Amino acid sequence: MSTPAPCYSSPVVPGLVQRHLVVRDGTRIGYQERPGAGPDAPVVVLANGLGGTFEAFRHVYAALPGYRVLCWDYRGLYTSSPPEDPLANTVAHQVDDLVEILGREHVERAVFVGWSMGVQVVFELCRRHAARVAGIVAINGVSGRPFRTILSMQFVERVIPVLLRMVKAQAELVGRAAGVVAGSDALIAAMKRFGMVSRTLDEDAFRDVAASFRTLDWAIYSDLLDRLNQHDAEDVLPTITAPTSIITGDKDILTPPATAERIHRAITGSRLQVIRGGTHYTPVEYPAIVRDELHRLLARVPGWQLQPARAAI
């Protein structure tokens, strides 16, 4: 069943409504809706990166006046509870949660915008429910097994699982450290210095995104990251027929441009935009370019264009 909450005032996304849905296995999933301009407004669904909240998409919301926009928290994160079965947190489980949310909200088809992990979630949705996908914007993501591509170094795939086991074993200590560092000016300055974020970064937006890590259960987070690396949807890419735009940064060390180029080659008719100077955080570094690519994609999807009068509401 779904439990609505009153509309609350969000400095990031005005008019947002927080809701909850108890899904098939009893897990309570939190999701957010920003109503559109009228009951027939086209729907855009946002799929977060691992650890992100709807706030990470602030510039995407701003680019979609008049559209109905849905977002949700992955099981175990933020407003969503962890499943009773600790193994029930794969990418496929996240997709099943999304499909239940769409059913509850009477959404048959939507344009899906995925960032980082959200790209894999959207591709898995294409595998399982292709008819629901009207269009795709894939931002800074891969089709699967992300540990293989970090820093473009194969040995990293062997190192990261060891680090994740260490994080899980010391989850409380990691949480305390994150509480001190996450979202701090010192962290942002260091990330700029080492090229992990662009000089054009919207620091307020990034600070809010990073600050959300202070509330994470790091044992759950490390499990989710491990499950993410077990997912592979590369075989799905040639079957995708929905209009698709792929956005990445040429300085992205987590999902390097070569991964976006492989996705582009595999999806017939897709469009690739490599942002010069962009890192893994292009939506909060180059929001104008992301907005333009999103609008270009929406123009290719029949029924997802707003009339000027509706868009202005």
N, C-alpha and C positions, 0 to 999 in steps of 0.2 A: 504494500500500500504506500501511498505518497502522503507526506506531511508537509503542507505549505507553511512558509514563514512569512511574516509581513515584509513588504518592501522596506529595505533599510537604506539609509543614506550612505553611499560609498563615494569617497572623494575620487576614486579611480574610475568607477563605472556607475554613474547615477542611474537610478531606477532598477537596480539589480534586485532579484528576488532569490533568496536562498531556500532550497527545498531538500527533502530527503525521501528516499525510496528504499524500502526493505525488499531486497531481491530474493531470488529463488532459494539461496542457501541460508537466508536469514541475515546476511550482511547488510548493514545500514549504509547506503551510499548517499553522499551529499552532492548536490548539483546546483548550478546557478542558471537562472533564466533572465535575460533582459528582453522584455516584450518588444515586439515590432510595431510598426505603424499600421495597426489594423490586424484582424484575425487571419488574413490571407498573406501576411508578409512572408517573403522567402526566408528560409531558415539556414543559418550558418552554425556549424558545431565546431567548437575549439577543443583540440586534444592536447593537453599540456605535456611539457617535458617532465621527467621524473623529478619530483620535488617542487615543481611549480604550482602556482595557484592561478585563478582567473586573473589576478592582478598583473601577471606577466604579459597578458595580452592587451594591456590598456590601450596601446596605439591601434591594435586591430579593431577593438570595440569602437574607437573614435572614427575609424574608417568605414564603419557600417551603420550610419544613421538610418533608421527606418527598418532595418533587418531585425528579425527575431534571432537572438543569439543564445545558444546553450553551451555550457561548459560543465565539467564535473571533476571531482577529486577521486583519484585512483584509490581502490580499496587499501586501507591501512594508512592513508595520508589525510591530514587535516580534518575535514568534516565527514570523512568516510571511516567507518570502523574497520579493523582488520577482520578477516574471515576466521571462523572458528577453526577451520582446517588451514594450517599454516602453509600448505602447498597450493592452496586455491588462490594464488595471486600471480598467475601467468598473464601474458598478454591476451590470450584467449579469454580468460576470466574478465579482464577489463573490458574487452569487446562485448561480452555477454551483458555486463552491467550497462554499457552504453545502449545496447539494443533494448533493454528493459526500460531505460529512461525515455528513449524515443517512442516506445509503445505507450508509456504512460502519458507522454505529452502529445500523442497523436501526430507524430512526425513520420511520414512515410519515406521522404527523401530529403537530403540536405547536401549542401556543400560543406566539406570537411577541411579544416585547417589544422594541420599537425605540426608541432614544433618538437624537435629532438625525439624523445621516446614516442611522442604523439604521432610521428610519421609511421613508426612500426605498427601502432594501434590502428591507424587508418588503413594501412596495407592489409592487415589481418581482417579488418572489417570487409575489405574488398573480396577477400577469399571466402568469407562466410556469408556475406549479405551484399553482394555487388549491386543488386537492384536499388539499394538505399543510397548509393553514392552518386550524386549528380555531378560532382566536381571535386577536385583535390588541390590543395595548396600544401606542399611538403617543404618545410623550412628546417634547414640544418639537421637532417636526419639520415638514416640508413634504412635499408630494407631488412636488415637482420644482423645478428652477431656483432654488436658495436665494438666489442673489445678488440676485434681483429683490425679495426681501422684507426684506433686512437694513435696519434702521432705518426701514423703510417708505419708503425713498427710491429712486426709479428710477435716479438717476444713479450709485448705488453699483454697479450691475451693470456699468457701463462702467469704473469705477475699479478694482475688485478684480482683474480679469485683468491689469492693468498692474502692480499690487502683487505678484501671484503671479509674474510674470516677473522682477521685481526680487528676490524671495525666492529663486527658482531660481538666478539668476545669482550670488547672494551666499549660497548655502546654507551654506557653512562658517562664515561670519561670523554668520549668523542662529543656527546651532547653538551657537556659543560664547556668544552673548547669552542664548539660552534656557537654557543650562547654569547661568548665573548667576541668572536671574530666576525661572525656572519653579518653582512651589511655594514661593516665599519668602514670609515674613510681609509684606514690603513690597508684594508683588504683591497678596496677599489684601486688605490694608488699602486699597490704591488702588482695587481693584475694588469694594469695599464703598462707598468714598467716592463713586464715580461711578455707583453703582447697577447695576453689572454682575453683582453677586451679592447675595443677600439677607443681611440681618443674622442670619438664622437658619441660615446656612451651617454644615454640619459641616466644620470647618476641617481636621481630620485627613484626612477623605475627599477633600476638594478638593485638599489638598496632595499626596496620593498620585497623584491623577489628573493634576494639573499637572506633577508631577515626572517623569512618564513622557515628557513632551515633551523632556526632556533627551537622550533616546536616539534621537530621530527623525532620519532622513535628510530634510532639508528640501526637497531637490530632488524626492524621491519624494512627500513630503507635498503640495507645491504642485501636482504633477501630479494626485494623487488628488482634491484639492479642485476642480481645473479639470474633471476628468471628472464629478465630482458635479454641477457646475452644468450639464453637458450632458444630465443625466437629467431626464426628465419622465414621471411616471406619473399625471397628472391624469385621463387618459382611463380609467384602471383603476378609479378610486374608485366610480363607479356600479355596477360589476360585483361589488363585494365583498359577500358575503352572510354571512361569518363574523361572530360577535359582535365588536364593536369599541368600545374605549374610547380617548378622545383626551384627553391631559393637557397643559396648557401653563401658563405663568405670565403674569400680566397685565403684567409688567415685562420680558418677553423681547424684547430688541432684535434678536436674530439670527433668530428665527422668531416674529414678532409674533402676538398672539392672533388677528388677522384671518385668518391662514393656517389656524389650527386650526379656526376657525369655517367656513371654506370646505370643509375636509375633512369636517367634521361634517355639513354640509348635503348633501354629495355621497354619503355612505355611509348608506344607509337603515338606520334603527334604531340608529345609533351613539350613544354617550353622550359628552358633552363636559364636562370639569372644568377650569375656569380657576381657578388657585390665586392668590388675592390676595397680592401681594407677591413671587410667584415670578418668577425670571428663567429663563435657559436651563438652569439647573442644578437644577431642582426635585427630582430624585431624591436630591440630597445637601443640599437646603434644607428640604424638607417630606416626609421619607420616610414619615411616618405617613399622610399623605393619599395618596401614591402607593401605599402598601401596601393601603389600604382600596379604592382603585379597582381594583387588581390582583385582590384577593379578590372584588370585586363581578363583575369580568369572568369569573374562573374559575368562579364560581357559575352563569354563563349558558352555559357550555360543557359539554355532556353528556360524562361520563366524566372530567372534570378536577377533580372534588371528591374530596378525601381523607377517608377515614373517620378519626375522631378518634384511634383507636389507631395507625393508620399515620402520621398527621401528627406524632404525638408522638415517633416514633422518632428 
